[in-house]
Amino acid sequence: MTSNFDGWQHMDWFVEIDTLEFNLVAIKSHNENNPDVGAQWTEWPKGLSDFIALPLGYYPSKFDETRKLDSKMESKLKIQWIEFAQFINEHESISLDGNTFTIDGNHGSKFTFDASMEFSLWLPPNTIDEYGPSLRAIRNGARGKSNLGTHMEYLSASHATWKIDTGVPDDGLGWCDFPLHMKELNLKQYEAWSTFIYPTKETFPENLTHLIELLIEDYHIWEILHDQEVKRRKELAEWNEKWPNGRPDDWMYL
């Protein structure tokens, strides 16, 4: 570097520190007004490393399963997180508040979801605090089947992973309408809770970028949800045919 630029002097210290937003704003503060950085951001925050959870995403405690990054993967993730920070900073359709993203789709849809650095996954908006303890326990090997209440909490957290909020109100019976610009879809409704968008890339920043691009496009995302709804209904019909009175002790098998 050719200057004495200190990115922390450009930091917005009003952002909550243990959030993805703080980490991405820290990357922004080290790049956006940096005279040594060109059009493509390149700088990882320097100093005050205790404030930055990325690229691992969290600070492991003595109770956590060991998760380490080798130097090659650490460098790769840093580059990808820098690219992601610039991507969301320069796109007007994207807003981030703490850990909650809001995405304005090109056809008028408004999507929301939480992005968890710690677990490298997304969840319904404003649910990280609710599901975090259960996901942490699951990560460390707990299943809680000896306690029905605990087991159900773990199941709820597990079933929330990879789910987004499409912003479509249900009809009171748990069904949501596909948007009007998707007239060619065979089905007209999908089950409100079944809004899973599963990852397809290698790393979390890559998956986040891909998800957000789908949400902004506001088209193929609905085809994905439609295909999943078709599959879900087929599986449900097969299930009901095989177990018309319900399978015994279903909750223990989920």
N, C-alpha and C positions, 0 to 999 in steps of 0.2 A: 504494500500500500504506500502511496506517496503523500498522504495527508494524515493528520492526527484526528480524523473523524471518529467520534464516539457515538455509536448508535444508541446507547442507553440514554443519552441526553435528549433524544428525539422520541423516547418511549412514552406511551400513554399509560401512566401509572394508575389510572382509575379503572383499568381492566382487571377483573378478578384474576388473581395470580395462578390458581390451580385449574385453569381452563385452557382449552385448545386455542381460544381467541388470544389469550395472553402470549402463548408461544408464537402464534403467527404474526401478531403485532410486533413482537420482539424481532422477528425476521424482517418484517417491513421496516422497522426503525433503523436497521443496519444496512438497508439497501436503497430505499426510496429516494433519500436526499444525499446519498453518499457520492461524493465527487469521483470516487475511484470505481464506481459501478456504472456500467453502461445500461443499455436497454434491457439486457437480461440480468436478473438478480443473481448474485453469486456468493454473497457473504453470509456466513453463519454467525449468530450472536457470539461475541467474545466477552470473556469475563463473566462474573456473576452467574456461573454455570448452575448454581443451585436453584436458580429461578426457572431454568428451562428443563422440562421433562422430556422433550423430544431429543433424539429420535426414538429412544426406547418407549417413551410415552408415560412412564410413571417411575416413582422411586420405590424399588422393592423393599419391603420390610423383612424382618427375620422370619415372618410367617409365610412369605410368598415362595412359590416354586421359583427356582432359579431360572432367569431368562436373560441370556447374554447375547450381545451382538458382536460378531467379529469385526475387525477393522474395515473389511471390504463392504460388508452389509451396512455398517454404520455410515460410511462415506456415501454409499448409494442412497440411503434413506435421507441423509441431510440434503443431498441435491434434490431429491424428489419433494421434500417438504418445502424447500426454498421455491421450487417451481410452483407448488400448490399455493403457497402464500401469495405469490405474484398473480397467479390465476384468479384467486378469489378477490384480490385487491383491485384488479383491473376490470372486473365484470360487474356491471350494474345490476344484474339479475340475482346476485348472490349477496346475502347479508348473514352475519354471524354474531350472535349474542351469547357470550360464554361458550357453551358447547352446542348451542342450538342453531342450526342452519335454517334459513328460509330462502326458498328458491322460487322465483317468478318464472313460470313457463311461457314459452312463446305464444301459446294459445289461450292464455289467461288462467291457467292452473296455478295454485300456490301450494307448494310442497314444504313440509317441515320434517326435521329429524335431528336427533342428537348424534354427535360423533364422539366416541369415546377413545381418547388416546390410550388409556390404560389397557383396554381390551381389544383395540384395533377392530372395532365394529361400530355399526350404527344401530340406533334404537328409536322408538317413538319420541317425539319432542318432550323435553323436560322430565325425563325418566331416569337419567343416570344416577341421581342420588337415591332413587327408589330401588333400582335393581343392582346398583354397584356392589353392596355387601354380598348378595347372593351370587353374583357372577364371580366375585373374588373367591368365595368359598368353593364354587365349582371348579375354578381354575386350579385351586390347591388340592383338588381331589375329593371334596366333600360331595355327598349325594343326599344325605338326610332322610333316607328311606325309613329309618327307625322312628321318625317323628313326622306324622302326617302334615302338621302345619308347616314345618320347615321344608319338607319335601315339596309341598305345593308352592311355597315361595320360590324355591329353586326352579320349579317347572315354569312358573310365571315369568321369571327372569330369562330363562332359556328360550321360551316361546316369543319373547319380545325382541330377540336379537334379529338384526337385518330387516326390521320392520320400519316403514316410513309412514307419515301421515300425508294422505293425498289432498287434504283440505276439502273433501267432498262430504257433506253431512249425510248420515244414514237416514233411511225412511222411517225410523222408529222400530223397525223389525230386524235391524242389523244388516241392511243391504244399502249399497251405494250405486248410483247411476254412473256409467261411463260417460265421459264428457261428449258434448254434441259434435265436436270435430272428429270423433271416432265412429262415425255412422256405419262404417263397413264391418264393424265387429259383429259376430253372430249373437253373442250374449249382450244384454243391455245393462246388467247389473253384476256386481261382485260383492262378496261377503266383506263387511266393513273391517273385520279384524285381519283379513288375509291380504295384507299389503307388503309382503316380503319381497325385497329385491336383493338377491344373493350376489356375493362378490365373484368376480371372474378373473381378476388380475392377481399378480404376485404379492404386492405390498399394499398396505393400507392407504398411503397417499395416492397410489395409482387407482385403487378402488373408489376412493372418494371423488377423484377427478372424473372418473368414468360415470359414476352415479349422478353427479351434478350436471354433467353434460347431457345425460339422458333426461334429467328433469327439466333442464332449460329447453331442450328440443321439444319436450311435451308431446311426444307422439309414440315412439317405440316403447317408452315406459308403459304405456297403456296396453300395447300389444303383449308385453311381458306379463302384465297382471291378468290380461284376458286369457292367455294360454294357461297360466297357473290356475285360474278359476275353472276352466274346462277340465283340467286334470284333477282338480280337487273334487269336482262334482262326480266325475267318473269313479274316483276312488271311494267316495262316500256311498255311491250306489252299490259298488262291489262289497263294501263293508256291511251295509245294511242287508244285503242278500245273504252274506255269510253268517252274520250274527244279528238276526232280526230283532232279538230281545236285548242286544247289547252284550259285549264281552265282559265276563266277570272281572272285577278288580282292575278296570281299565286304567285307573290313575297310577297303578304301580308299574305299568308297562310304558308309560309315556316318557 
